[in-house]
Amino acid sequence: MEDTECQCQCQDLMKRVMNINIRRGGDDYFFNRLFSYVNSELDGNIQGMEQLRGNVYLVETEDTRFILKGYNDLRKLKIQEAFASSLRQSGFGSSYGFVRMNKPLQFEGLYYGCIEYIDQHENRFDYGLQADRDEGIKLLDKFHDHTSLLASSYAGMLPRGDLARKWHHRKKEFTTNLQAVHFYVNSAVTGEVLNWAEVSLKNFDASKRELEQEQPVILHGDVAHHNFLRSKEGRLYLIDYDLISLGPRAYDMLQYANRILPFLDWDFESLEKIGHLKKWLGYEAFLHGLLYPADILREWNRLLREKNHISPYRLSPLIEMTINQFQQRKKFHDDVTSRLHSWK
């Protein structure tokens, strides 16, 4: 596909998208009842409460602020509380703790935990900045060093990280969504993307054992930029442990590499300059994993699952990712494939 064709397709889509009205809604009745319940259960009077996303709220009392987060069952909440405490006790200070409660806060089927609030720096963590990318992967590596000491204690509580299974499921869901995706993206592009996914998965399945030989750690599981938080004092924190699992640290590193590649213009040599990644680039399985289009499949599936495909704020970046970066991704794919062939 030529660059001009990609650009024209994106421009036509943008004209269509910009004419769509955006409407917001919310359950004010539920919010008010939750506010009243939490206020009755806490010692200090709540001065304000703001919904940040889903079941996550910022709560402000007379004395402090904290994050109120809902979990589907009590076991999940207790594991989160225990892990945050264990992580702190292991010496990893770049994370939050939970506020101790006399009893769990239970409201309409959810169990709520109270998480320490970290006041954010005006300059937020940004994968677009080299200094932040380097600091983020260094912190992730340090996180793994500490969770390797905790892995055996949580072996009976946490699932095994299975990246291949997750990717197979993601590809299957994307295939189911193809008809809707083709309303915005040419089938020639999606066909190439699916081919990358299929070949990558086949080779990753065959070679992943080499990544699993190392000592297991507790994986973070979601190294998106918003889970790195810089405090007002300038310290970088790693937050949100909802997806923790047991497995090789290479799985988190693969996800980190996939997250930063768009900011490196899909240049393999730029990846090689990142010290904490260089080791993993010598593994065949890791390179096969880099070729899996995780971000494209993930974001299209999420967009359609949440029925946000008419929102220009969600759709426009996804079109950019899928169409405008296509030639860069193809060059990256060819470069990595050539390197793999040279090893044989």
Secondary structure, 3 states (H helix, E strand, C coil): CCHHHHHHHHHHHHHHHCCCCCCCCCCHHHHHHHHHHHHHHCCCCEEEEEEEECCEEEEEECCCEEEEEEECCHHHHHHHHHHHHHHHHCCCCCCCCECCCCCCEEECCEEEEEEECCCECCCCCCCCCHHHHHHHHHHHHHHHHHHCCCHHHHCCCCCECCHHHHHHHHHHHHHHCHHHHCCCCCHHHHHHHHHHHHHHHHHHHHHHHHHHHCCCEEECCCCCHHHEEEECCCCEEECCCCCCEEECHHHHHHHHHHHHHHHHCCCHHHHHCCHHHHCHHHCHHHHHHHCCCHHHHHHHHHHHHCCCCCCHHHHHHHHHHHHHCHHHHHHHHHHHHHHHHHCC
